């Protein structure tokens, strides 16, 4: 059984944070984005909380920055039904 998402995110460290940078794309081309650590020297993008960083890292349109190499916990997010069942 998979480890709960909250414990994996907390284990990633209290100082870990991320940014999602949209990249320019040609007309009729799929959207592209790059996920960075917050301290990456490449500017741009909006700050993301841990849960959103995990979700973004799992999308096919998102690449991990090859320079800052963000270490986002890559785990599946719980389904809506799982969240309701746990409540």
N, C-alpha and C positions, 0 to 999 in steps of 0.2 A: 504494500500500500504506500502511496506517495506521502511524503512529509507535508504537513499543512503549510500552505503558502505563507501565512503570517510568520511562522517560525523561520522559514528559509529567508524571507526578506529581512527579518530582524538580525539573523546571523550574518547578513552581508555587511553589517557594520553601521553604526549610527551616523558616520560622516559620509557614507556613500550617497551620491545623488547624481542625477543624469539630466541630459538635455536632448531634445529631439529636434534636429535641424532639417527643414524641408529643402530639397534640392530642386533647382530649375529642371523642368522637363519639357520636351517638345510637345506640340499640340497632338492630341490623341494618343499620347504615351502614358503608361501607368505612372502614378505618383511614386517618387523615391524620397526616402528620408535616411538620415544617418543618426545613430544613437551615440552620444558622447558622454564621458564622465563630466561632471560639472566643472572640473578644473582643467579641461582640455584647452590647449592654446588656440584651437580653431573656434572662432566666435560664431555665434548664431544659435538659434533654436530656443525653445521654451523649456523652462525647468519642469521636470516630471517627478511626481512622487513615486515611490518604489513600485506600487501595484501597477501604475500606468507604464513604468519602464519595462516591467515583465511582459505586459500585454504588447507593448510596441516591439520588443525584441522578438516576439513570436510571429510578427506579421512578415509576409514574404517581401513586402516593399521596403522593409527597414534593414539597413546594413549596420554592422557594428564598426565604429571608427577604427581603422587600422593603426592609428597613431596612439590614441590614449587607451585603446583596448578595454572598453568598459566590461566589468564583470557583473552582469546582471544575472540573478538566479533565473535560469531558463526552465521554468516548470509550467505545466498547464494550469490555467486559472480555473478555479472551481466553477461549475455550472450554476446557473441561477437556482435550479432545483436543489443542488447540494447546499447552497447558502441558506435557503429556506428551511431545509431539513435540519440543519445544525442549530438554527435559532430556537 
